[in-house]
Amino acid sequence: MKALSPWKEHHTLVNVCRKQLKKEISDKFSKEANWNRIHTLVFWAMTLVLLVGANILKEYTDVI
């Protein structure tokens, strides 16, 4: 393999680091987006459970 000049070696290293950093940032944002989706889903599921529970409770308290 041909030896690279110091400038070319530095430039290659900078490009490799930049690509790795870009990949890590995009991975981090996709993971955060995934967590946000999960939290939203859990929030709406709990809201639905509370509404259904309150409705059932109201029905039973009307009967008694």
LODO-122328 format. One record per atom (N, C-alpha, C): residue number from 1; residue in one letter; atom name; x, y, z. Coordinates in nm, 4 decimals, padded with zeros to 6 digits, m for minus. Example, Ala and Ser with C-alpha at 12.3 -4.5 7.8 and 13.67 -1.06 7.14 Angstrom:
<nodes>
<node><resi>1</resi><resn>A</resn><name>N</name><X>01.3190</X><Y>m00.5690</Y><Z>00.7800</Z></node>
<node><resi>1</resi><resn>A</resn><name>CA</name><X>01.2300</X><Y>m00.4500</Y><Z>00.7800</Z></node>
<node><resi>1</resi><resn>A</resn><name>C</name><X>01.3200</X><Y>m00.3300</Y><Z>00.7800</Z></node>
<node><resi>2</resi><resn>S</resn><name>N</name><X>01.2850</X><Y>m00.2250</Y><Z>00.7080</Z></node>
<node><resi>2</resi><resn>S</resn><name>CA</name><X>01.3670</X><Y>m00.1060</Y><Z>00.7140</Z></node>
<node><resi>2</resi><resn>S</resn><name>C</name><X>01.2900</X><Y>00.0030</Y><Z>00.7870</Z></node>
</nodes>
This chain:
<nodes>
<node><resi>1</resi><resn>M</resn><name>N</name><X>00.0846</X><Y>m00.1191</Y><Z>00.0000</Z></node>
<node><resi>1</resi><resn>M</resn><name>CA</name><X>00.0000</X><Y>00.0000</Y><Z>00.0000</Z></node>
<node><resi>1</resi><resn>M</resn><name>C</name><X>00.0881</X><Y>00.1241</Y><Z>00.0000</Z></node>
<node><resi>2</resi><resn>K</resn><name>N</name><X>00.0492</X><Y>00.2215</Y><Z>m00.0787</Z></node>
<node><resi>2</resi><resn>K</resn><name>CA</name><X>00.1255</X><Y>00.3455</Y><Z>m00.0916</Z></node>
<node><resi>2</resi><resn>K</resn><name>C</name><X>00.1070</X><Y>00.4301</Y><Z>00.0347</Z></node>
<node><resi>3</resi><resn>A</resn><name>N</name><X>00.2175</X><Y>00.4877</Y><Z>00.0836</Z></node>
<node><resi>3</resi><resn>A</resn><name>CA</name><X>00.2106</X><Y>00.5731</Y><Z>00.2022</Z></node>
<node><resi>3</resi><resn>A</resn><name>C</name><X>00.1422</X><Y>00.7047</Y><Z>00.1651</Z></node>
<node><resi>4</resi><resn>L</resn><name>N</name><X>00.0524</X><Y>00.7471</Y><Z>00.2509</Z></node>
<node><resi>4</resi><resn>L</resn><name>CA</name><X>m00.0191</X><Y>00.8725</Y><Z>00.2270</Z></node>
<node><resi>4</resi><resn>L</resn><name>C</name><X>00.0610</X><Y>00.9890</Y><Z>00.2836</Z></node>
<node><resi>5</resi><resn>S</resn><name>N</name><X>00.0442</X><Y>01.1046</Y><Z>00.2219</Z></node>
<node><resi>5</resi><resn>S</resn><name>CA</name><X>00.1077</X><Y>01.2242</Y><Z>00.2772</Z></node>
<node><resi>5</resi><resn>S</resn><name>C</name><X>00.0364</X><Y>01.2602</Y><Z>00.4070</Z></node>
<node><resi>6</resi><resn>P</resn><name>N</name><X>00.1039</X><Y>01.3321</Y><Z>00.4975</Z></node>
<node><resi>6</resi><resn>P</resn><name>CA</name><X>00.0384</X><Y>01.3687</Y><Z>00.6245</Z></node>
<node><resi>6</resi><resn>P</resn><name>C</name><X>m00.0933</X><Y>01.4425</Y><Z>00.6045</Z></node>
<node><resi>7</resi><resn>W</resn><name>N</name><X>m00.0991</X><Y>01.5309</Y><Z>00.5031</Z></node>
<node><resi>7</resi><resn>W</resn><name>CA</name><X>m00.2225</X><Y>01.6055</Y><Z>00.4789</Z></node>
<node><resi>7</resi><resn>W</resn><name>C</name><X>m00.3349</X><Y>01.5115</Y><Z>00.4349</Z></node>
<node><resi>8</resi><resn>K</resn><name>N</name><X>m00.3020</X><Y>01.4207</Y><Z>00.3432</Z></node>
<node><resi>8</resi><resn>K</resn><name>CA</name><X>m00.4015</X><Y>01.3269</Y><Z>00.2912</Z></node>
<node><resi>8</resi><resn>K</resn><name>C</name><X>m00.4471</X><Y>01.2328</Y><Z>00.4036</Z></node>
<node><resi>9</resi><resn>E</resn><name>N</name><X>m00.3544</X><Y>01.1903</Y><Z>00.4859</Z></node>
<node><resi>9</resi><resn>E</resn><name>CA</name><X>m00.3875</X><Y>01.1018</Y><Z>00.5977</Z></node>
<node><resi>9</resi><resn>E</resn><name>C</name><X>m00.4820</X><Y>01.1726</Y><Z>00.6954</Z></node>
<node><resi>10</resi><resn>H</resn><name>N</name><X>m00.4518</X><Y>01.2986</Y><Z>00.7255</Z></node>
<node><resi>10</resi><resn>H</resn><name>CA</name><X>m00.5360</X><Y>01.3780</Y><Z>00.8152</Z></node>
<node><resi>10</resi><resn>H</resn><name>C</name><X>m00.6755</X><Y>01.3945</Y><Z>00.7552</Z></node>
<node><resi>11</resi><resn>H</resn><name>N</name><X>m00.6799</X><Y>01.4252</Y><Z>00.6256</Z></node>
<node><resi>11</resi><resn>H</resn><name>CA</name><X>m00.8072</X><Y>01.4468</Y><Z>00.5573</Z></node>
<node><resi>11</resi><resn>H</resn><name>C</name><X>m00.8927</X><Y>01.3199</Y><Z>00.5602</Z></node>
<node><resi>12</resi><resn>T</resn><name>N</name><X>m00.8285</X><Y>01.2050</Y><Z>00.5372</Z></node>
<node><resi>12</resi><resn>T</resn><name>CA</name><X>m00.8994</X><Y>01.0767</Y><Z>00.5407</Z></node>
<node><resi>12</resi><resn>T</resn><name>C</name><X>m00.9527</X><Y>01.0497</Y><Z>00.6803</Z></node>
<node><resi>13</resi><resn>L</resn><name>N</name><X>m00.8714</X><Y>01.0760</Y><Z>00.7809</Z></node>
<node><resi>13</resi><resn>L</resn><name>CA</name><X>m00.9119</X><Y>01.0540</Y><Z>00.9197</Z></node>
<node><resi>13</resi><resn>L</resn><name>C</name><X>m01.0311</X><Y>01.1439</Y><Z>00.9567</Z></node>
<node><resi>14</resi><resn>V</resn><name>N</name><X>m01.0246</X><Y>01.2691</Y><Z>00.9126</Z></node>
<node><resi>14</resi><resn>V</resn><name>CA</name><X>m01.1342</X><Y>01.3629</Y><Z>00.9402</Z></node>
<node><resi>14</resi><resn>V</resn><name>C</name><X>m01.2626</X><Y>01.3134</Y><Z>00.8744</Z></node>
<node><resi>15</resi><resn>N</resn><name>N</name><X>m01.2541</X><Y>01.2654</Y><Z>00.7510</Z></node>
<node><resi>15</resi><resn>N</resn><name>CA</name><X>m01.3734</X><Y>01.2148</Y><Z>00.6816</Z></node>
<node><resi>15</resi><resn>N</resn><name>C</name><X>m01.4320</X><Y>01.0931</Y><Z>00.7517</Z></node>
<node><resi>16</resi><resn>V</resn><name>N</name><X>m01.3454</X><Y>01.0023</Y><Z>00.7970</Z></node>
<node><resi>16</resi><resn>V</resn><name>CA</name><X>m01.3922</X><Y>00.8831</Y><Z>00.8672</Z></node>
<node><resi>16</resi><resn>V</resn><name>C</name><X>m01.4619</X><Y>00.9238</Y><Z>00.9968</Z></node>
<node><resi>17</resi><resn>C</resn><name>N</name><X>m01.4023</X><Y>01.0160</Y><Z>01.0716</Z></node>
<node><resi>17</resi><resn>C</resn><name>CA</name><X>m01.4622</X><Y>01.0624</Y><Z>01.1971</Z></node>
<node><resi>17</resi><resn>C</resn><name>C</name><X>m01.5951</X><Y>01.1322</Y><Z>01.1719</Z></node>
<node><resi>18</resi><resn>R</resn><name>N</name><X>m01.5990</X><Y>01.2126</Y><Z>01.0681</Z></node>
<node><resi>18</resi><resn>R</resn><name>CA</name><X>m01.7215</X><Y>01.2866</Y><Z>01.0360</Z></node>
<node><resi>18</resi><resn>R</resn><name>C</name><X>m01.8349</X><Y>01.1909</Y><Z>00.9995</Z></node>
<node><resi>19</resi><resn>K</resn><name>N</name><X>m01.8027</X><Y>01.0889</Y><Z>00.9188</Z></node>
<node><resi>19</resi><resn>K</resn><name>CA</name><X>m01.9047</X><Y>00.9912</Y><Z>00.8805</Z></node>
<node><resi>19</resi><resn>K</resn><name>C</name><X>m01.9545</X><Y>00.9135</Y><Z>01.0024</Z></node>
<node><resi>20</resi><resn>Q</resn><name>N</name><X>m01.8614</X><Y>00.8757</Y><Z>01.0912</Z></node>
<node><resi>20</resi><resn>Q</resn><name>CA</name><X>m01.8999</X><Y>00.8008</Y><Z>01.2111</Z></node>
<node><resi>20</resi><resn>Q</resn><name>C</name><X>m01.9882</X><Y>00.8867</Y><Z>01.3019</Z></node>
<node><resi>21</resi><resn>L</resn><name>N</name><X>m01.9504</X><Y>01.0137</Y><Z>01.3187</Z></node>
<node><resi>21</resi><resn>L</resn><name>CA</name><X>m02.0274</X><Y>01.1048</Y><Z>01.4029</Z></node>
<node><resi>21</resi><resn>L</resn><name>C</name><X>m02.1677</X><Y>01.1254</Y><Z>01.3451</Z></node>
<node><resi>22</resi><resn>K</resn><name>N</name><X>m02.1759</X><Y>01.1438</Y><Z>01.2132</Z></node>
<node><resi>22</resi><resn>K</resn><name>CA</name><X>m02.3050</X><Y>01.1612</Y><Z>01.1478</Z></node>
<node><resi>22</resi><resn>K</resn><name>C</name><X>m02.3922</X><Y>01.0380</Y><Z>01.1699</Z></node>
<node><resi>23</resi><resn>K</resn><name>N</name><X>m02.3329</X><Y>00.9192</Y><Z>01.1599</Z></node>
<node><resi>23</resi><resn>K</resn><name>CA</name><X>m02.4073</X><Y>00.7945</Y><Z>01.1796</Z></node>
<node><resi>23</resi><resn>K</resn><name>C</name><X>m02.4578</X><Y>00.7842</Y><Z>01.3232</Z></node>
<node><resi>24</resi><resn>E</resn><name>N</name><X>m02.3722</X><Y>00.8173</Y><Z>01.4209</Z></node>
<node><resi>24</resi><resn>E</resn><name>CA</name><X>m02.4120</X><Y>00.8095</Y><Z>01.5613</Z></node>
<node><resi>24</resi><resn>E</resn><name>C</name><X>m02.5247</X><Y>00.9083</Y><Z>01.5928</Z></node>
<node><resi>25</resi><resn>I</resn><name>N</name><X>m02.5157</X><Y>01.0287</Y><Z>01.5371</Z></node>
<node><resi>25</resi><resn>I</resn><name>CA</name><X>m02.6206</X><Y>01.1291</Y><Z>01.5604</Z></node>
<node><resi>25</resi><resn>I</resn><name>C</name><X>m02.7522</X><Y>01.0813</Y><Z>01.5006</Z></node>
<node><resi>26</resi><resn>S</resn><name>N</name><X>m02.7495</X><Y>01.0282</Y><Z>01.3789</Z></node>
<node><resi>26</resi><resn>S</resn><name>CA</name><X>m02.8744</X><Y>00.9813</Y><Z>01.3171</Z></node>
<node><resi>26</resi><resn>S</resn><name>C</name><X>m02.9305</X><Y>00.8629</Y><Z>01.3951</Z></node>
<node><resi>27</resi><resn>D</resn><name>N</name><X>m02.8439</X><Y>00.7725</Y><Z>01.4451</Z></node>
<node><resi>27</resi><resn>D</resn><name>CA</name><X>m02.8907</X><Y>00.6604</Y><Z>01.5276</Z></node>
<node><resi>27</resi><resn>D</resn><name>C</name><X>m02.9557</X><Y>00.7109</Y><Z>01.6550</Z></node>
<node><resi>28</resi><resn>K</resn><name>N</name><X>m02.8935</X><Y>00.8116</Y><Z>01.7180</Z></node>
<node><resi>28</resi><resn>K</resn><name>CA</name><X>m02.9458</X><Y>00.8654</Y><Z>01.8434</Z></node>
<node><resi>28</resi><resn>K</resn><name>C</name><X>m03.0847</X><Y>00.9266</Y><Z>01.8214</Z></node>
<node><resi>29</resi><resn>F</resn><name>N</name><X>m03.0995</X><Y>01.0034</Y><Z>01.7123</Z></node>
<node><resi>29</resi><resn>F</resn><name>CA</name><X>m03.2288</X><Y>01.0664</Y><Z>01.6862</Z></node>
<node><resi>29</resi><resn>F</resn><name>C</name><X>m03.3348</X><Y>00.9635</Y><Z>01.6530</Z></node>
<node><resi>30</resi><resn>S</resn><name>N</name><X>m03.2985</X><Y>00.8580</Y><Z>01.5813</Z></node>
<node><resi>30</resi><resn>S</resn><name>CA</name><X>m03.3984</X><Y>00.7562</Y><Z>01.5481</Z></node>
<node><resi>30</resi><resn>S</resn><name>C</name><X>m03.4414</X><Y>00.6814</Y><Z>01.6739</Z></node>
<node><resi>31</resi><resn>K</resn><name>N</name><X>m03.3466</X><Y>00.6584</Y><Z>01.7670</Z></node>
<node><resi>31</resi><resn>K</resn><name>CA</name><X>m03.3827</X><Y>00.5933</Y><Z>01.8932</Z></node>
<node><resi>31</resi><resn>K</resn><name>C</name><X>m03.4742</X><Y>00.6833</Y><Z>01.9754</Z></node>
<node><resi>32</resi><resn>E</resn><name>N</name><X>m03.4444</X><Y>00.8141</Y><Z>01.9797</Z></node>
<node><resi>32</resi><resn>E</resn><name>CA</name><X>m03.5294</X><Y>00.9071</Y><Z>02.0546</Z></node>
<node><resi>32</resi><resn>E</resn><name>C</name><X>m03.6686</X><Y>00.9144</Y><Z>01.9935</Z></node>
<node><resi>33</resi><resn>A</resn><name>N</name><X>m03.6758</X><Y>00.9149</Y><Z>01.8617</Z></node>
<node><resi>33</resi><resn>A</resn><name>CA</name><X>m03.8050</X><Y>00.9191</Y><Z>01.7945</Z></node>
<node><resi>33</resi><resn>A</resn><name>C</name><X>m03.8845</X><Y>00.7933</Y><Z>01.8275</Z></node>
<node><resi>34</resi><resn>N</resn><name>N</name><X>m03.8133</X><Y>00.6802</Y><Z>01.8318</Z></node>
<node><resi>34</resi><resn>N</resn><name>CA</name><X>m03.8801</X><Y>00.5546</Y><Z>01.8654</Z></node>
<node><resi>34</resi><resn>N</resn><name>C</name><X>m03.9343</X><Y>00.5600</Y><Z>02.0079</Z></node>
<node><resi>35</resi><resn>W</resn><name>N</name><X>m03.8545</X><Y>00.6132</Y><Z>02.1028</Z></node>
<node><resi>35</resi><resn>W</resn><name>CA</name><X>m03.9024</X><Y>00.6247</Y><Z>02.2417</Z></node>
<node><resi>35</resi><resn>W</resn><name>C</name><X>m04.0213</X><Y>00.7183</Y><Z>02.2505</Z></node>
<node><resi>36</resi><resn>N</resn><name>N</name><X>m04.0187</X><Y>00.8281</Y><Z>02.1734</Z></node>
<node><resi>36</resi><resn>N</resn><name>CA</name><X>m04.1319</X><Y>00.9224</Y><Z>02.1746</Z></node>
<node><resi>36</resi><resn>N</resn><name>C</name><X>m04.2585</X><Y>00.8543</Y><Z>02.1252</Z></node>
<node><resi>37</resi><resn>R</resn><name>N</name><X>m04.2451</X><Y>00.7716</Y><Z>02.0216</Z></node>
<node><resi>37</resi><resn>R</resn><name>CA</name><X>m04.3604</X><Y>00.6991</Y><Z>01.9704</Z></node>
<node><resi>37</resi><resn>R</resn><name>C</name><X>m04.4149</X><Y>00.6038</Y><Z>02.0750</Z></node>
<node><resi>38</resi><resn>I</resn><name>N</name><X>m04.3255</X><Y>00.5336</Y><Z>02.1439</Z></node>
<node><resi>38</resi><resn>I</resn><name>CA</name><X>m04.3680</X><Y>00.4389</Y><Z>02.2480</Z></node>
<node><resi>38</resi><resn>I</resn><name>C</name><X>m04.4373</X><Y>00.5127</Y><Z>02.3620</Z></node>
<node><resi>39</resi><resn>H</resn><name>N</name><X>m04.3805</X><Y>00.6254</Y><Z>02.4050</Z></node>
<node><resi>39</resi><resn>H</resn><name>CA</name><X>m04.4408</X><Y>00.7020</Y><Z>02.5141</Z></node>
<node><resi>39</resi><resn>H</resn><name>C</name><X>m04.5784</X><Y>00.7549</Y><Z>02.4743</Z></node>
<node><resi>40</resi><resn>T</resn><name>N</name><X>m04.5927</X><Y>00.7998</Y><Z>02.3504</Z></node>
<node><resi>40</resi><resn>T</resn><name>CA</name><X>m04.7226</X><Y>00.8486</Y><Z>02.3031</Z></node>
<node><resi>40</resi><resn>T</resn><name>C</name><X>m04.8250</X><Y>00.7353</Y><Z>02.3023</Z></node>
<node><resi>41</resi><resn>L</resn><name>N</name><X>m04.7815</X><Y>00.6190</Y><Z>02.2551</Z></node>
<node><resi>41</resi><resn>L</resn><name>CA</name><X>m04.8711</X><Y>00.5033</Y><Z>02.2517</Z></node>
<node><resi>41</resi><resn>L</resn><name>C</name><X>m04.9153</X><Y>00.4646</Y><Z>02.3928</Z></node>
<node><resi>42</resi><resn>V</resn><name>N</name><X>m04.8215</X><Y>00.4625</Y><Z>02.4869</Z></node>
<node><resi>42</resi><resn>V</resn><name>CA</name><X>m04.8543</X><Y>00.4277</Y><Z>02.6261</Z></node>
<node><resi>42</resi><resn>V</resn><name>C</name><X>m04.9497</X><Y>00.5312</Y><Z>02.6853</Z></node>
<node><resi>43</resi><resn>F</resn><name>N</name><X>m04.9246</X><Y>00.6585</Y><Z>02.6573</Z></node>
<node><resi>43</resi><resn>F</resn><name>CA</name><X>m05.0114</X><Y>00.7654</Y><Z>02.7078</Z></node>
<node><resi>43</resi><resn>F</resn><name>C</name><X>m05.1554</X><Y>00.7461</Y><Z>02.6598</Z></node>
<node><resi>44</resi><resn>W</resn><name>N</name><X>m05.1733</X><Y>00.7224</Y><Z>02.5287</Z></node>
<node><resi>44</resi><resn>W</resn><name>CA</name><X>m05.3091</X><Y>00.7070</Y><Z>02.4754</Z></node>
<node><resi>44</resi><resn>W</resn><name>C</name><X>m05.3739</X><Y>00.5784</Y><Z>02.5246</Z></node>
<node><resi>45</resi><resn>A</resn><name>N</name><X>m05.2945</X><Y>00.4730</Y><Z>02.5422</Z></node>
<node><resi>45</resi><resn>A</resn><name>CA</name><X>m05.3500</X><Y>00.3479</Y><Z>02.5945</Z></node>
<node><resi>45</resi><resn>A</resn><name>C</name><X>m05.4001</X><Y>00.3685</Y><Z>02.7378</Z></node>
<node><resi>46</resi><resn>M</resn><name>N</name><X>m05.3224</X><Y>00.4380</Y><Z>02.8199</Z></node>
<node><resi>46</resi><resn>M</resn><name>CA</name><X>m05.3631</X><Y>00.4632</Y><Z>02.9586</Z></node>
<node><resi>46</resi><resn>M</resn><name>C</name><X>m05.4868</X><Y>00.5546</Y><Z>02.9620</Z></node>
<node><resi>47</resi><resn>T</resn><name>N</name><X>m05.4918</X><Y>00.6534</Y><Z>02.8732</Z></node>
<node><resi>47</resi><resn>T</resn><name>CA</name><X>m05.6085</X><Y>00.7417</Y><Z>02.8664</Z></node>
<node><resi>47</resi><resn>T</resn><name>C</name><X>m05.7334</X><Y>00.6620</Y><Z>02.8320</Z></node>
<node><resi>48</resi><resn>L</resn><name>N</name><X>m05.7200</X><Y>00.5718</Y><Z>02.7347</Z></node>
<node><resi>48</resi><resn>L</resn><name>CA</name><X>m05.8330</X><Y>00.4884</Y><Z>02.6951</Z></node>
<node><resi>48</resi><resn>L</resn><name>C</name><X>m05.8782</X><Y>00.3997</Y><Z>02.8112</Z></node>
<node><resi>49</resi><resn>V</resn><name>N</name><X>m05.7825</X><Y>00.3397</Y><Z>02.8822</Z></node>
<node><resi>49</resi><resn>V</resn><name>CA</name><X>m05.8152</X><Y>00.2542</Y><Z>02.9973</Z></node>
<node><resi>49</resi><resn>V</resn><name>C</name><X>m05.8889</X><Y>00.3358</Y><Z>03.1043</Z></node>
<node><resi>50</resi><resn>L</resn><name>N</name><X>m05.8414</X><Y>00.4571</Y><Z>03.1310</Z></node>
<node><resi>50</resi><resn>L</resn><name>CA</name><X>m05.9067</X><Y>00.5411</Y><Z>03.2317</Z></node>
<node><resi>50</resi><resn>L</resn><name>C</name><X>m06.0482</X><Y>00.5799</Y><Z>03.1894</Z></node>
<node><resi>51</resi><resn>L</resn><name>N</name><X>m06.0664</X><Y>00.6151</Y><Z>03.0624</Z></node>
<node><resi>51</resi><resn>L</resn><name>CA</name><X>m06.1996</X><Y>00.6525</Y><Z>03.0150</Z></node>
<node><resi>51</resi><resn>L</resn><name>C</name><X>m06.2963</X><Y>00.5346</Y><Z>03.0206</Z></node>
<node><resi>52</resi><resn>V</resn><name>N</name><X>m06.2506</X><Y>00.4186</Y><Z>02.9765</Z></node>
<node><resi>52</resi><resn>V</resn><name>CA</name><X>m06.3362</X><Y>00.2995</Y><Z>02.9803</Z></node>
<node><resi>52</resi><resn>V</resn><name>C</name><X>m06.3660</X><Y>00.2628</Y><Z>03.1251</Z></node>
<node><resi>53</resi><resn>G</resn><name>N</name><X>m06.2642</X><Y>00.2689</Y><Z>03.2114</Z></node>
<node><resi>53</resi><resn>G</resn><name>CA</name><X>m06.2837</X><Y>00.2388</Y><Z>03.3531</Z></node>
<node><resi>53</resi><resn>G</resn><name>C</name><X>m06.3821</X><Y>00.3341</Y><Z>03.4182</Z></node>
<node><resi>54</resi><resn>A</resn><name>N</name><X>m06.3710</X><Y>00.4621</Y><Z>03.3860</Z></node>
<node><resi>54</resi><resn>A</resn><name>CA</name><X>m06.4624</X><Y>00.5613</Y><Z>03.4431</Z></node>
<node><resi>54</resi><resn>A</resn><name>C</name><X>m06.6045</X><Y>00.5380</Y><Z>03.3932</Z></node>
<node><resi>55</resi><resn>N</resn><name>N</name><X>m06.6182</X><Y>00.5015</Y><Z>03.2672</Z></node>
<node><resi>55</resi><resn>N</resn><name>CA</name><X>m06.7497</X><Y>00.4749</Y><Z>03.2094</Z></node>
<node><resi>55</resi><resn>N</resn><name>C</name><X>m06.8140</X><Y>00.3526</Y><Z>03.2755</Z></node>
<node><resi>56</resi><resn>I</resn><name>N</name><X>m06.7369</X><Y>00.2462</Y><Z>03.2946</Z></node>
<node><resi>56</resi><resn>I</resn><name>CA</name><X>m06.7880</X><Y>00.1254</Y><Z>03.3603</Z></node>
<node><resi>56</resi><resn>I</resn><name>C</name><X>m06.8265</X><Y>00.1571</Y><Z>03.5048</Z></node>
<node><resi>57</resi><resn>L</resn><name>N</name><X>m06.7414</X><Y>00.2318</Y><Z>03.5726</Z></node>
<node><resi>57</resi><resn>L</resn><name>CA</name><X>m06.7695</X><Y>00.2683</Y><Z>03.7119</Z></node>
<node><resi>57</resi><resn>L</resn><name>C</name><X>m06.8984</X><Y>00.3498</Y><Z>03.7208</Z></node>
<node><resi>58</resi><resn>K</resn><name>N</name><X>m06.9181</X><Y>00.4422</Y><Z>03.6266</Z></node>
<node><resi>58</resi><resn>K</resn><name>CA</name><X>m07.0383</X><Y>00.5245</Y><Z>03.6239</Z></node>
<node><resi>58</resi><resn>K</resn><name>C</name><X>m07.1630</X><Y>00.4366</Y><Z>03.6044</Z></node>
<node><resi>59</resi><resn>E</resn><name>N</name><X>m07.1518</X><Y>00.3389</Y><Z>03.5149</Z></node>
<node><resi>59</resi><resn>E</resn><name>CA</name><X>m07.2637</X><Y>00.2473</Y><Z>03.4909</Z></node>
<node><resi>59</resi><resn>E</resn><name>C</name><X>m07.3006</X><Y>00.1715</Y><Z>03.6176</Z></node>
<node><resi>60</resi><resn>Y</resn><name>N</name><X>m07.1991</X><Y>00.1201</Y><Z>03.6882</Z></node>
<node><resi>60</resi><resn>Y</resn><name>CA</name><X>m07.2269</X><Y>00.0419</Y><Z>03.8088</Z></node>
<node><resi>60</resi><resn>Y</resn><name>C</name><X>m07.2785</X><Y>00.1288</Y><Z>03.9229</Z></node>
<node><resi>61</resi><resn>T</resn><name>N</name><X>m07.2300</X><Y>00.2521</Y><Z>03.9343</Z></node>
<node><resi>61</resi><resn>T</resn><name>CA</name><X>m07.2773</X><Y>00.3387</Y><Z>04.0425</Z></node>
<node><resi>61</resi><resn>T</resn><name>C</name><X>m07.4195</X><Y>00.3856</Y><Z>04.0153</Z></node>
<node><resi>62</resi><resn>D</resn><name>N</name><X>m07.4593</X><Y>00.3943</Y><Z>03.8884</Z></node>
<node><resi>62</resi><resn>D</resn><name>CA</name><X>m07.5983</X><Y>00.4296</Y><Z>03.8561</Z></node>
<node><resi>62</resi><resn>D</resn><name>C</name><X>m07.6940</X><Y>00.3182</Y><Z>03.8981</Z></node>
<node><resi>63</resi><resn>V</resn><name>N</name><X>m07.6468</X><Y>00.1936</Y><Z>03.8811</Z></node>
<node><resi>63</resi><resn>V</resn><name>CA</name><X>m07.7319</X><Y>00.0792</Y><Z>03.9146</Z></node>
<node><resi>63</resi><resn>V</resn><name>C</name><X>m07.7514</X><Y>00.0704</Y><Z>04.0654</Z></node>
<node><resi>64</resi><resn>I</resn><name>N</name><X>m07.6451</X><Y>00.0944</Y><Z>04.1407</Z></node>
<node><resi>64</resi><resn>I</resn><name>CA</name><X>m07.6514</X><Y>00.0780</Y><Z>04.2877</Z></node>
<node><resi>64</resi><resn>I</resn><name>C</name><X>m07.7197</X><Y>00.1915</Y><Z>04.3548</Z></node>
</nodes>
